[in-house]
Amino acid sequence: MKKERVIVIGGGFAGLAAAKRVQEAGYDVTVLEKRDRFGGKWSSWTDEDGDVIETGLHVYFGAYEEIYELMKDIGIYDRIQWKEHVLTYTLADGERFEFRTMNAPSPLHLLPAVFQNRYFSWKEKLTLVKALGPIIFGTESYYAKCDNLSYQAWHRNWGIADRMLSKMFLPMTLALKFLPPEAISARVVLDVAGMFLRQNHASKMGFLDGAPDDRFTGPLVEHLRQRGATMRSEAKVAEVETRADGRVSAILLDSGERVVGDQYIFALPIHNLKRLMPERWKAEPYFDNLNQFEGVPVISMQMWFDRQISGIDNILFNPDGIIPVYADMANTTPAYYNEGKSRFQFVVAPAIELMDLSDEALIRRVRADVDSTFPDTAPDATMIKATIVRIPNSVYWPKPGTDKFRPSQASPIPNVAIAGGYTRQKFYDSMEGAVRSGNRAGDAAIARLRGESVAVSPAPTQRFTAQPA
Ligand SMILES: Cc1cc2nc3c(=O)[nH]c(=O)nc-3n(C[C@H](O)[C@H](O)[C@H](O)COP(=O)(O)OP(=O)(O)OC[C@H]3O[C@@H](n4cnc5c(N)ncnc54)[C@H](O)[C@@H]3O)c2cc1C
């Protein structure tokens, strides 16, 4: 008997997770990816010198779950290198502070973070301690209310010291979503901080042991292929063909080819989905809500030196320049060990005003930050090379007031599901959020193929009914 077929559009982590889910349920699956490689926002390639370039610095958190299940299923979980459980802040003029945790039930695990930190005064620390209650014990309705505020407004409403905003939370919001505290919903910070405060292991961080293409995406794509999935790179979707009732009848590639399936999962960045959305879907609130979302620009930079600048084997935060979060990957990542010579990977943010700077100007700014952050080792070092990746639309922007517009993965079109960080799940636009959204989109497609009904949010109007296809 011919198996029903699911077409997944987009071969990032959300699309690959959806494909795995659907394939395991016994359906035929085809993944269409426009680029020449899979992995989307976390992919890698080799430049003309043979060096691996990654789209961006990627860190795994202890709080993640479904991405680890996926990695265990394909036998690659042991490729995560867990680091010492400490948040290290590196500042201008070589100044440092850190937050350590200890192995004790939450919130006692935070005691060393409060008592050992000497950078903030007791007066400053107490302003934060006062605000821990709502973060740890806040209800869903409190968190939902906080979505209407920026993190900066929430911070100031609670009277938390401004120096904690500029030195501790600024690099955190820039690391989370490449946005400063005034541009990000307070809910995102409370969700993440709440998770870190409630679960001892949640803020533990790790790195993959090598390039994502070799060590993660490649094996995952191969796993899917060996089990019969059709994995098509350089297959750019140009148009979505629909029937009168809004259902998808075919996907048109830019080569003119028509690809037909029984269910369709759109695992695209929000700007790409908006571009492809058929006109007839747009009046439906479910799809109209997507206009609330857009991508955040960010820049990634890698920098090689002729000697070791930083001996730290962990993620590093920096509130003082344009490199809020970075790592010396020669220390953190076995595949990048380089005879002790530093090989940094930086997130350069906020990037809105930096996107148009020339490569030379950007490299000068980052180099100045490195010199100031490591005054004992960096100024005398020679920079061997630097590479830059500009991403105009990276993760979706969680603007204050927009969380309520995030849709379920099941759409009101009976043969369409969507996946991506902006769809509803609690890990926003992260590797875990992508995998979760992909899993849920896969589940929605499977349920509909089995003739089961699925919940759609926001609920569909009469234009489309959420009946099985
Ligand atoms: C610099 C940077 C650092 C990050 N750091 C972290 C981190 O430390 N930890 C963490 O958990 N997350 C991090 N993230 C977030 C994480 O990378 C994303 O949340 C995740 O990769 C998103 O996966 P996705 O599949 O939803 O989207 P994407 O990865 O964007 O995948 C979508 C895919 O769709 C394809 N596509 C687009 N248009 C078409 C079309 N017309 N036809 C066919 N295919 C199309 C794209 O080429 C892409 O491959 C970071 C992101 C960036 C940019």
The ligand as an SDF file (V2000), in Angstrom:
LIG
                    3D

 53 58  0  0  0  0  0  0  0  0999 V2000
   24.1180   33.6380   15.9120 C   0  0  0  0  0  0  0  0  0  0  0  0
   23.1530   32.6710   16.5320 C   0  0  0  0  0  0  0  0  0  0  0  0
   23.4520   32.0920   17.7540 C   0  0  0  0  0  0  0  0  0  0  0  0
   22.5470   31.2200   18.3490 C   0  0  0  0  0  0  0  0  0  0  0  0
   22.8870   30.6390   19.5410 N   0  0  0  0  0  0  0  0  0  0  0  0
   22.0620   29.7080   20.0920 C   0  0  0  0  0  0  0  0  0  0  0  0
   22.4440   29.0250   21.2700 C   0  0  0  0  0  0  0  0  0  0  0  0
   23.5010   29.2850   21.8340 O   0  0  0  0  0  0  0  0  0  0  0  0
   21.5990   28.0970   21.7750 N   0  0  0  0  0  0  0  0  0  0  0  0
   20.4050   27.7910   21.1730 C   0  0  0  0  0  0  0  0  0  0  0  0
   19.6890   26.9070   21.6670 O   0  0  0  0  0  0  0  0  0  0  0  0
   20.0150   28.4420   20.0500 N   0  0  0  0  0  0  0  0  0  0  0  0
   20.8030   29.3870   19.4980 C   0  0  0  0  0  0  0  0  0  0  0  0
   20.4230   30.0460   18.3510 N   0  0  0  0  0  0  0  0  0  0  0  0
   19.0730   29.8100   17.8160 C   0  0  0  0  0  0  0  0  0  0  0  0
   18.9870   28.5600   16.9440 C   0  0  0  0  0  0  0  0  0  0  0  0
   20.0110   28.5550   15.9900 O   0  0  0  0  0  0  0  0  0  0  0  0
   17.6290   28.5870   16.2170 C   0  0  0  0  0  0  0  0  0  0  0  0
   16.5990   28.7490   17.1360 O   0  0  0  0  0  0  0  0  0  0  0  0
   17.3590   27.3120   15.4400 C   0  0  0  0  0  0  0  0  0  0  0  0
   18.4850   26.8840   14.7290 O   0  0  0  0  0  0  0  0  0  0  0  0
   16.1840   27.5940   14.4930 C   0  0  0  0  0  0  0  0  0  0  0  0
   15.8900   26.4490   13.7270 O   0  0  0  0  0  0  0  0  0  0  0  0
   14.6850   26.4850   12.6840 P   0  0  0  0  0  0  0  0  0  0  0  0
   14.6910   25.1690   12.0040 O   0  0  0  0  0  0  0  0  0  0  0  0
   13.4370   26.9110   13.3690 O   0  0  0  0  0  0  0  0  0  0  0  0
   15.0180   27.6650   11.6690 O   0  0  0  0  0  0  0  0  0  0  0  0
   16.2210   27.7620   10.6200 P   0  0  0  0  0  0  0  0  0  0  0  0
   17.4470   27.2030   11.2110 O   0  0  0  0  0  0  0  0  0  0  0  0
   16.2390   29.1620   10.1490 O   0  0  0  0  0  0  0  0  0  0  0  0
   15.7780   26.7880    9.4360 O   0  0  0  0  0  0  0  0  0  0  0  0
   14.8970   27.1730    8.4240 C   0  0  0  0  0  0  0  0  0  0  0  0
   15.3850   26.5800    7.1080 C   0  0  0  0  0  0  0  0  0  0  0  0
   14.4610   26.9400    6.0840 O   0  0  0  0  0  0  0  0  0  0  0  0
   15.2040   27.1330    4.8970 C   0  0  0  0  0  0  0  0  0  0  0  0
   14.4040   27.9070    3.9390 N   0  0  0  0  0  0  0  0  0  0  0  0
   14.0840   29.2390    3.9820 C   0  0  0  0  0  0  0  0  0  0  0  0
   13.3250   29.5720    2.9130 N   0  0  0  0  0  0  0  0  0  0  0  0
   13.1560   28.4470    2.1910 C   0  0  0  0  0  0  0  0  0  0  0  0
   12.4820   28.1450    0.9740 C   0  0  0  0  0  0  0  0  0  0  0  0
   11.8230   29.0950    0.2770 N   0  0  0  0  0  0  0  0  0  0  0  0
   12.5140   26.8670    0.5080 N   0  0  0  0  0  0  0  0  0  0  0  0
   13.1660   25.8840    1.1790 C   0  0  0  0  0  0  0  0  0  0  0  0
   13.8380   26.1230    2.3350 N   0  0  0  0  0  0  0  0  0  0  0  0
   13.8300   27.3720    2.8330 C   0  0  0  0  0  0  0  0  0  0  0  0
   16.4450   27.8740    5.3910 C   0  0  0  0  0  0  0  0  0  0  0  0
   17.4890   27.8150    4.4390 O   0  0  0  0  0  0  0  0  0  0  0  0
   16.7440   27.1180    6.6780 C   0  0  0  0  0  0  0  0  0  0  0  0
   17.6300   26.0430    6.4780 O   0  0  0  0  0  0  0  0  0  0  0  0
   21.2970   30.9330   17.7320 C   0  0  0  0  0  0  0  0  0  0  0  0
   20.9930   31.5340   16.5000 C   0  0  0  0  0  0  0  0  0  0  0  0
   21.8950   32.3890   15.9020 C   0  0  0  0  0  0  0  0  0  0  0  0
   21.5380   33.0230   14.5980 C   0  0  0  0  0  0  0  0  0  0  0  0
  1  2  1  0
  2  3  1  0
  2 52  2  0
  3  4  2  0
  4  5  1  0
  4 50  1  0
  5  6  2  0
  6  7  1  0
  6 13  1  0
  7  8  2  0
  7  9  1  0
  9 10  1  0
 10 11  2  0
 10 12  1  0
 12 13  2  0
 13 14  1  0
 14 15  1  0
 14 50  1  0
 15 16  1  0
 16 17  1  0
 16 18  1  0
 18 19  1  0
 18 20  1  0
 20 21  1  0
 20 22  1  0
 22 23  1  0
 23 24  1  0
 24 25  2  0
 24 26  1  0
 24 27  1  0
 27 28  1  0
 28 29  2  0
 28 30  1  0
 28 31  1  0
 31 32  1  0
 32 33  1  0
 33 34  1  0
 33 48  1  0
 34 35  1  0
 35 36  1  0
 35 46  1  0
 36 37  1  0
 36 45  1  0
 37 38  2  0
 38 39  1  0
 39 40  1  0
 39 45  2  0
 40 41  1  0
 40 42  2  0
 42 43  1  0
 43 44  2  0
 44 45  1  0
 46 47  1  0
 46 48  1  0
 48 49  1  0
 50 51  2  0
 51 52  1  0
 52 53  1  0
M  END
$$$$
